[in-house]
Amino acid sequence: MIFYGLAALIIIIIALLWVGGLYFFKTAIRRTPKTFLADNPNLKTEVEDELISTVADLQWLDARDTKTVTIQSQDGLRLSGIWLSSKNKSASTVILAHGYSGKGREMAGFARFYAETLGYHVLMPDDRGHGQSEGEVIGFGWLDRKDYVQWIGWVLGHVGQNTDIVLHGISMGGATVLMTGGEELPDQVRAIVSDCAYTSVEEELTFQLKQLYKLPPFPFIPVTSLITKWKAGYSFKEASALKQLAKVNVPVLFIHGEADMFVPTEMVYRLYEVCKSEKELLTIPRAGHGTAYQVDREKYEAVLGAFLQKHMPF
């Protein structure tokens, strides 16, 4: 009787853990409304209640002659992006990567800088599971890295082989461009700009589990990771910007807000330390998550411009 009672208890515990893992999978990984982000105090913006791009930036983008472009991912998803062509047909190109639950047009502020100040072509993809792109799961940069390799190929096919390319991402997009940098890329990719990226999906979700639910990582993170491997095709541990950085061989500019409480600022120092290629680090005082550009746009653009002038042919 004791044995059967103990076995029943173990089965109940396993079932509860599995249900909990499914809940966290649906909350974080599936393409569902991310209501838990709405009232998160660590995502409150500092300037004009806007994140990443101002109303003026978005109006600027809407007034440009952009076009919607699409590719098909390796696993058959239709992925959509916004293309803004430079008047200079031989210009360099920036591919911008947005954050978790965002979309490409939210990168309008960066697009404006690259287009108006630098004269670049600009591509703003919607990540899989976001915006106008297909996909029922979020790749947290790991699945997306393969998509960005394909976007790079699209740019070279559209503009020509003579363009030079910089990858610039924020938050999940920052991790995405770092993960992409660890893949085999064409020589035209000259530099990476990573703004407020996390070290790995495992570490970021562990941090958020504690922040939002006051729960320890074990057993919830391993169980949810197992479900994610089953349903989405990747585990949290393998989705690591730290590991991919070991294979990056182009210059990297790391940027982070010093008051970031969503992706802890300490993560950028570990990313910077692991990077073996040429690298620079910019931290912005008083900037929270994803708001470094808003808090000190002048400094951000000055450092970014100098970095690109050094590593991107004009």
C-alpha positions as MATLAB code, in Angstrom:
seq = 'MIFYGLAALIIIIIALLWVGGLYFFKTAIRRTPKTFLADNPNLKTEVEDELISTVADLQWLDARDTKTVTIQSQDGLRLSGIWLSSKNKSASTVILAHGYSGKGREMAGFARFYAETLGYHVLMPDDRGHGQSEGEVIGFGWLDRKDYVQWIGWVLGHVGQNTDIVLHGISMGGATVLMTGGEELPDQVRAIVSDCAYTSVEEELTFQLKQLYKLPPFPFIPVTSLITKWKAGYSFKEASALKQLAKVNVPVLFIHGEADMFVPTEMVYRLYEVCKSEKELLTIPRAGHGTAYQVDREKYEAVLGAFLQKHMPF';
ca = [
       0.000    0.000    0.000;
       2.810    2.398    0.858;
       4.478    1.650   -2.477;
       1.306    2.345   -4.467;
       0.655    5.504   -2.481;
       4.180    6.726   -3.157;
       3.892    5.858   -6.860;
       0.600    7.727   -7.086;
       2.175   10.767   -5.413;
       5.084   10.722   -7.869;
       2.696   10.499  -10.821;
       0.680   13.444   -9.460;
       3.842   15.541   -9.007;
       5.056   14.729  -12.522;
       1.623   15.585  -13.944;
       1.557   18.922  -12.117;
       5.049   19.765  -13.313;
       4.073   18.906  -16.875;
       0.982   21.108  -16.642;
       3.147   23.909  -15.245;
       5.638   23.450  -18.062;
       2.849   23.636  -20.645;
       1.598   26.840  -19.030;
       5.025   28.491  -19.191;
       5.503   27.234  -22.758;
       2.213   28.799  -23.811;
       3.012   32.014  -21.929;
       6.558   32.535  -23.212;
       7.059   30.483  -26.370;
       3.752   30.186  -28.195;
       2.477   33.030  -30.340;
      -0.029   34.438  -27.879;
      -0.713   37.953  -26.522;
       2.033   38.734  -23.985;
      -0.196   40.343  -21.371;
       2.370   39.714  -18.650;
       4.574   42.385  -20.251;
       1.977   45.153  -20.107;
       2.333   46.065  -16.446;
       5.925   44.989  -15.948;
       7.646   47.900  -14.112;
      10.988   46.866  -15.621;
       9.686   47.698  -19.101;
       8.427   51.200  -18.340;
       9.967   53.711  -20.712;
      11.765   56.872  -19.697;
      11.002   59.174  -22.615;
       7.558   60.168  -23.913;
       6.144   56.754  -22.980;
       7.669   55.349  -26.188;
       9.961   52.392  -26.622;
      12.785   52.341  -29.185;
      11.156   54.734  -31.692;
       9.330   58.028  -31.206;
       6.051   58.971  -32.852;
       8.106   61.214  -35.139;
      10.274   58.237  -36.143;
       7.217   56.150  -36.998;
       5.685   59.035  -38.952;
       8.970   59.410  -40.820;
       8.883   55.720  -41.755;
       5.261   55.912  -42.880;
       6.183   58.792  -45.199;
       8.987   56.822  -46.877;
       8.661   54.793  -50.061;
       8.969   51.361  -48.480;
       7.865   47.992  -49.772;
       6.934   44.708  -48.163;
       9.232   41.825  -49.059;
       9.003   38.131  -48.200;
      11.142   35.019  -48.014;
      10.402   31.412  -47.136;
      12.205   29.967  -44.135;
      13.964   26.617  -44.246;
      10.982   25.067  -42.472;
       8.428   26.560  -44.846;
       7.249   29.725  -43.088;
       6.445   32.880  -45.012;
       8.503   35.643  -43.411;
       7.782   39.297  -44.057;
       9.917   42.422  -43.864;
       9.976   46.128  -44.715;
      12.555   47.277  -47.264;
      13.711   50.871  -47.582;
      16.032   51.381  -50.513;
      18.769   54.009  -50.539;
      19.052   56.442  -53.438;
      22.663   55.310  -53.654;
      22.424   51.892  -55.281;
      25.914   50.896  -54.057;
      25.144   51.791  -50.443;
      25.777   49.592  -47.438;
      22.823   47.773  -45.866;
      21.605   47.381  -42.293;
      19.371   44.488  -41.282;
      17.499   45.437  -38.099;
      16.235   42.856  -35.591;
      13.389   43.797  -33.236;
      12.687   42.542  -29.735;
      10.387   39.983  -28.128;
       6.703   40.494  -29.041;
       7.682   43.370  -31.355;
       7.798   43.853  -35.115;
      10.116   45.332  -37.685;
       8.536   48.788  -38.005;
       9.232   49.438  -34.320;
      12.886   49.855  -35.359;
      11.962   53.060  -37.228;
      14.258   55.233  -35.110;
      17.298   53.190  -36.037;
      16.128   52.974  -39.653;
      15.939   56.756  -39.784;
      19.513   57.129  -38.554;
      20.892   54.568  -40.983;
      18.903   55.933  -43.940;
      19.110   59.683  -43.372;
      22.507   60.085  -41.703;
      24.432   57.228  -43.295;
      22.549   56.673  -46.548;
      22.125   52.908  -45.994;
      19.608   50.524  -47.456;
      17.421   49.282  -44.574;
      15.698   45.931  -44.052;
      13.337   45.481  -41.081;
      12.115   41.863  -40.885;
       9.265   40.655  -38.698;
      10.670   37.652  -36.835;
       8.890   34.303  -37.105;
       5.893   34.330  -34.787;
       5.762   38.145  -34.899;
       4.075   40.844  -36.971;
       3.201   39.778  -40.504;
       5.473   36.735  -40.472;
       4.096   33.234  -40.042;
       4.976   30.924  -37.184;
       3.242   29.736  -34.033;
       6.295   29.668  -31.766;
       8.881   32.269  -30.797;
      12.467   31.340  -31.565;
      14.167   33.671  -29.048;
      16.879   34.252  -31.650;
      17.870   30.612  -31.988;
      15.414   29.633  -34.703;
      15.610   33.171  -36.083;
      19.370   33.023  -36.684;
      18.777   30.758  -39.683;
      16.106   33.138  -40.956;
      18.534   36.063  -40.772;
      21.086   34.105  -42.774;
      18.390   33.857  -45.433;
      17.574   37.567  -45.150;
      21.272   38.272  -45.750;
      21.026   36.155  -48.891;
      17.930   38.084  -49.969;
      19.772   41.405  -49.586;
      22.706   40.190  -51.688;
      20.331   38.932  -54.346;
      18.337   42.166  -54.366;
      21.078   44.795  -54.073;
      24.024   42.891  -55.463;
      27.213   41.367  -54.123;
      28.957   44.713  -53.651;
      26.901   45.884  -50.671;
      28.347   45.628  -47.160;
      26.020   44.542  -44.369;
      25.699   45.339  -40.662;
      23.337   43.413  -38.375;
      21.771   45.562  -35.637;
      19.384   44.117  -33.062;
      17.762   45.122  -29.791;
      16.796   42.860  -26.850;
      15.806   39.503  -28.382;
      16.998   41.036  -31.638;
      20.361   41.750  -30.021;
      20.667   38.094  -29.085;
      19.457   37.145  -32.579;
      22.231   39.035  -34.376;
      24.843   37.552  -32.040;
      23.505   34.055  -32.671;
      23.419   34.782  -36.396;
      27.029   35.942  -36.208;
      28.049   32.475  -35.069;
      26.811   30.968  -38.335;
      28.784   30.735  -41.571;
      28.139   34.128  -43.169;
      29.202   35.734  -46.441;
      32.111   38.171  -46.380;
      29.725   41.080  -47.005;
      28.618   40.938  -43.342;
      31.112   43.354  -41.821;
      29.832   44.188  -38.326;
      27.255   43.449  -35.608;
      25.546   45.846  -33.194;
      23.920   44.142  -30.209;
      21.742   46.306  -27.931;
      20.605   44.893  -24.533;
      20.956   41.235  -25.540;
      20.649   38.339  -23.108;
      23.387   35.751  -22.652;
      21.132   32.752  -23.264;
      17.469   31.864  -23.303;
      17.983   29.648  -20.261;
      19.494   32.462  -18.181;
      16.969   35.079  -19.289;
      13.929   32.888  -18.606;
      15.428   31.823  -15.279;
      15.738   35.501  -14.361;
      12.172   36.258  -15.471;
      10.764   33.246  -13.635;
      12.174   34.634  -10.415;
      11.116   38.219  -11.184;
       7.558   37.502  -12.293;
       6.624   34.340  -10.392;
       9.110   34.197   -7.492;
       9.910   30.612   -8.493;
      13.235   28.772   -8.600;
      14.549   27.558  -11.975;
      14.348   23.871  -11.018;
      12.243   22.050  -12.004;
      10.276   24.575  -14.089;
      12.978   25.655  -16.552;
      14.132   22.080  -17.407;
      10.532   20.878  -17.850;
       9.544   23.859  -20.004;
      12.754   23.479  -22.008;
      11.915   19.834  -22.650;
       8.446   20.802  -23.875;
       9.965   23.541  -26.040;
      12.355   21.024  -27.597;
       9.404   18.782  -28.351;
       7.030   21.444  -29.668;
       9.351   24.145  -31.049;
      12.511   22.227  -31.918;
      15.038   23.831  -29.586;
      16.063   23.715  -25.942;
      16.808   26.719  -23.746;
      20.376   25.591  -23.091;
      21.366   25.376  -26.757;
      19.917   28.820  -27.520;
      22.994   30.659  -26.276;
      24.445   33.917  -27.542;
      27.481   33.225  -25.353;
      28.260   30.005  -27.202;
      27.657   31.550  -30.625;
      29.952   34.466  -29.833;
      32.875   32.076  -29.728;
      32.423   31.704  -33.509;
      31.860   35.374  -34.376;
      34.725   36.832  -36.402;
      33.425   40.316  -37.268;
      33.603   43.425  -35.051;
      30.842   43.724  -32.454;
      29.483   46.821  -30.708;
      27.750   45.901  -27.439;
      25.244   48.405  -25.987;
      23.256   48.187  -22.756;
      21.312   50.436  -20.408;
      22.876   50.665  -16.961;
      19.433   50.588  -15.324;
      18.150   47.568  -17.260;
      16.160   45.359  -14.911;
      14.611   43.143  -17.585;
      17.797   41.852  -19.172;
      20.274   42.513  -16.337;
      23.148   44.810  -17.283;
      25.681   42.282  -15.954;
      24.891   40.089  -18.961;
      26.524   42.522  -21.394;
      29.842   42.312  -19.563;
      29.897   38.532  -19.922;
      28.986   38.769  -23.596;
      31.737   41.326  -24.133;
      34.267   39.168  -22.296;
      33.508   36.050  -24.365;
      33.744   37.877  -27.714;
      37.113   37.172  -29.388;
      36.741   39.498  -32.377;
      37.240   43.278  -32.354;
      34.735   44.745  -29.927;
      33.482   47.897  -28.238;
      31.161   48.440  -25.279;
      28.756   51.318  -24.647;
      26.603   51.545  -21.530;
      24.086   54.343  -21.057;
      23.405   55.652  -17.513;
      19.751   55.721  -16.383;
      18.601   53.727  -19.416;
      16.265   50.805  -18.772;
      15.566   47.917  -21.080;
      15.546   48.862  -24.749;
      15.692   52.600  -24.046;
      19.386   53.455  -24.423;
      18.670   55.106  -27.782;
      15.853   57.164  -26.314;
      17.705   58.225  -23.172;
      20.876   59.427  -24.910;
      20.374   59.383  -28.656;
      23.247   61.816  -29.255;
      25.843   59.612  -27.559;
      24.370   56.436  -29.018;
      24.578   57.785  -32.572;
      28.067   59.215  -32.042;
      29.491   55.900  -30.803;
      27.572   53.866  -33.388;
      28.611   56.183  -36.200;
      32.294   56.014  -35.210;
      32.103   52.212  -34.954;
      30.565   51.911  -38.413;
      33.008   54.386  -39.926;
      35.833   52.239  -38.624;
      34.482   48.898  -39.808;
      32.093   49.569  -42.700;
      33.388   50.912  -46.027;
      31.628   54.059  -47.240;
];
